[in-house]
Amino acid sequence: MINDFISDALKKLTEKKIEEYKNGEKSFEDIKRNIDEEIENATDQLVEDASAMYIQHFKEVMYPNALNERDKASSFIASIDQVWQEGFIASESLYLIVIEMATQFNSIFRELSLEEKKGKEYKYFVLRELHGRACQQFLEILELLKGGFADGAYARWRSMYEISVIADFIRMNEDVVAQRYFEESFDDKGTREWAKAAPCFSKYKYVKLSDIKKQCEFSGDLWDDQYKLANKVVHASPEETFNRLGVSNDARKKFIPVGRSNYGLAAPAINSAITLCHITVFFFRLITRGNLLVYTRALTKWVGHIQQTYLEIERSCFSK
């Protein structure tokens, strides 16, 4: 439509000048030079008129196009669910289990005596908030997975992993560290000044997340590699640009992925489940109760079930 408009405008201008040539009003060289000049002068107006036509066209077709695309997306999302449904349901169950356990844990903590709570008030307050944030992010990741966005889910897991590092560090240290963490929420300069309240960082000028991670109990090469990959997913790295999680290597050679995919969902699903379990366990370790030990053991076993479920789906549907 727009190309026709521009072509017609240029055609009319050229025909007008040819008529002038036929009538002997101007020489061929004059006509040619005049056409070049008028085309150059008319360019801005042509672009303005053409863009206005584009906008009008967009307005006319946006509803039918968007509704048609919604229908396509709904059908594809349904096909994703057919493949990964068992894993999704297991993940949803984990979310509900964790919320229920956390609710019971909060009730247990509130019933503690002042003596039992002493030295744990800020840690409880901060860990509760971190745990709540992790639960929300887990649900966000699950929605991205259901939508077919493996790379987006993995990028979101990166934030969840960072929460697990902070939660573990706060759990391991004195209440003053949690207090400083909370107080810095009113004046956060992004320098992690709160971490300097811990003896291990008292002489540091600047504390990096990697420094905190080295102090944590669960840090290891496995999670270092996963976190590095997540950083590549988040940023414009060459590796992630040409090797997306949501598309196989064979398929990548044939097309450029621009939307949803049912491929590559296992890794972010498994990682997010494990990380939610970690953060929940860090929260529950604040106090010692027999039923809390049962909770953590049950969570660990359920995460193992989730891992097995996603890997079996991946092997059965995508392995050659």
N, C-alpha and C positions, 0 to 999 in steps of 0.2 A: 504493500500500500504506500509506504513512505517513499520507497525507491521509485515507484511509478510517479509520484508527485514531483520529485526532483527531476526525473527524466523528462516529464511533460514540460516543466518550467524551462529547462535547458533547450528542449526541442522547439518550443515556441519562440524563444529568444533567437535561436539559430535561424529558424524559418523567416523571422522578421528581417534579419540582416541579409539573408539570401535574396529576399524580395527587393531590398534596397539595391543589391548588386545587379539584379536583373533589370531594374528600372534605370540603371546607369547612373544612379545618384552617387555611388562610391566605387572605387576600384576594389578588386578582390583582396589585395594586401591590406587596404584600409578596413574592409569588412572584417577580415581575419583578426587584425589587431584590435578592432573595436569590439568583436565578440569576446576576445580574451579579457579585455578591460572590464566589460560589462559583467562577465561571469565572475570575475574577481570581486567586483563591487557588490554583486548580488549575493555572494556567498553567505554573509552574515544573516541577511533576511531569509534566504532559503533555509538555513539551519534553524533559525527561530521559528519559521512557519512549519517546518518538518517536525521539530520537537513538539510543537503545540498539537500537531496532528497525532503524534505518538501518544501524548498524554490523553487526548480525547479517546483514542483507540483503547488505551489501557482501562479507562473508566468504563467503556462499553463492554469489555470482555472480562473484567476482573471477577465478577460474581460467578458466571458460568465456568470460567477457568479454575477458580479457587475451589468451587464445589466439586468439580470433576476430579481435581487433584486430591481432595479430601476422600472421595470415594476410593481412588486408587490406593491412597495411604492406608485407609481402613482395611482394605482387602489384604494388603501386604503385611500389615501389623497382625492380622488374624493368622496369616501363614507363618509368621515368626512364632506366634503363640503355639501353633500346632507342633512346631519342632521343639521349642524350649519350655513348654508348659510345665512339665514336671519340675524343672529347675526353678522356674519362676515361683511356683507354689511353695517349694521348699524355702526359697528366700523370703517370701512373704510371711511364712510361718516363723522364720527366725526373727523377723522384725516384731511380730506380735508377741513372741515368747520373751524377747528382750524387754519390751515395754512392760509386760506383766511382771517380770522379775524385778525390774527397776522400781516399779511402783511398790512392790512388797519390800524391797530393800530400803526405800525412803521411809516407809512406815517403821521398819525396824530401827533405823537410825534416829528417827524422831523420838522413839520411846527410850533411848539410852539415857542414863543419868548424866548430869553435868560433868561428873568426874570422868565418865567413859568418853564423853565428847571432847574433853579437854585436849587441846593441841591438834584437833582434827576439824574444827569448825570451818575454817577457810578451805581446807582441802576438800571437805565434803561439798561445800558450796560451789567451788570451781569445777571439781570433777563431775558434779551433777550437770552443770551447764555444758561442759565438754561432751559428756555422754549424750545429752539431749541433742546437741548439734550433730554428733556422729549418727544418731538415729535418723535425723532428718536427711542427712547426706546419703545415708544408705538407701533411703526411700527414693531420693532423687536419682541415684545410680540405677535402681531397679526400674524406674520409669524410662530412663534412657535406654536400658537394655531391651525393655518391651517395645520401644520405638525403633529398635534396630540401629542404635548409635553406639557401637563398641568403643570407638575412640573417645567420644564424649564421656562415656561412663568411666573409662580409664583415667581420663583427665580429672574427673570429679573424685576418683579414688585417691588421687594425689593429695588433695586437701584432707581427706579422711585419714590418710596415713600420717600426715603432719600432726593432726589432732592426737593420734595414738602416741606419738613421740612425746608431745607436751604432757599428755595425761600420765604416762608412765614416769616421766621426770618429776612431776608434781607429787605423785603418789610416793615416790621414793624419798623425798626431802621433807624438811620441817614445814610446819604450817605457815611460817613467815614467807616462804617462797610463793605459796598459793595466795597469800594476802597481797604480796607485791604484784602478782599477776592480775588480780582483780583490780587493784588500785590503778594499774597502768591502763586499764580500759577507759579511764577518764582523760588520759593524756598519753596516748599511744604514739610514740615517735618511730616505731618500727625497729628499734635497736635492741629489743629484748633486755632492757635494763632490769626487769624483774628477776631474770635468771641469776643475776649477780648476788642475789640474796642467798644463793646456795654456796657453801664453802668452796666447792670445786671451781666456781667462776668468780670468786671475790676479787681476784686480781686481773681479771680480763677487762680489756678496754671495750671490746665488742664481742658479743656472744652470737655465734651462728647456729642455725638449726643443726648442722652437722656436728657441732660441738656438743649440743644437748643429746643428740642421738647416740654419741659414743658413750654417754653415761647411762644409757638405758639398758635394761636387762635383755630385752628381746631383739635388740638390734643385731643384724647379721648380714653376711654377704648376699643371701637370697633377697632380702628386702632392699638392700642397697641397689641391686640390679633392677628390681621392679620399680623402685622409685626413680632411678635414672631413666628408665624407659618412659615412665609417666611424665617426666620433665620434657622428654622429646616429643611426646604426644601434645603437651600443652603449647610448646613453643614451635617456631617455624624451622625445625631441624630438617636437614636434607633426608635423613634416614626415615623419619616418620612421614615426610611429604611423599616419598616414593614407595613406602612400605607401610600402608595403613593396616590397623588391626582389623578393620571391618571388611577386608577384601583379601582373597587368596592371591598368591603370587601369580598363578596362571591367569586368573581373571584380571589382575592388574595390568597384564600385558595387552589386554584387549580393549579396556575402556578406563576412563577417569571416573572414580566414584564421586558422586555429588549428593547422595542422599542416604536412604536407609539400606541396611543390609542384615541378613540373618547369620552372617559369618563373624567369628571372633568374639562371641559374647561370653565364652567360658571364663577367660582370664579375669576380666573386671568383676564378674559375678563372684568368683571364688575369692579373689583378693579382698573384695569389700566385705564378704561374710567373715573371713578370718579377722580382718581389722576391727569389725564391729564386736566380735567376740573378745579380742584383746582389750579394747577400751572398756567393755562391760566388766571384764575380769579385774582390770585395774581399779575400777570404781568399787567393786564388791570387796576387794582386798583391804579396803579402809578399816574394816572391822572383822572380827573373827566370830563366825557363827556356823554351826554344823550345816544348817540348811543352805547357807551360801556356798559351801563346798559342793553340795549336791547340785546347786544351780550351775556353777562353773563347769563341773564335770559333764552335766547334761548339755550345756552349750557347746562344749568342745566336741562331743560326740555328734551333735546335730550339724555342726559345721563340717565334720568329716563326711556326713551323709550328703550335704550340699555339694561338696567337692566331688565326690564320687558320681553324683547325679549329672552334674554338668559335663564332666569328663566323658562319661558314657554316651551322652547325647552327642558330644563333639566327635567322638570316635565313630559312632554308628552313622552319623549323617554327613560327615565331612572328610573322613579318612579315605584315602584312595585304596 
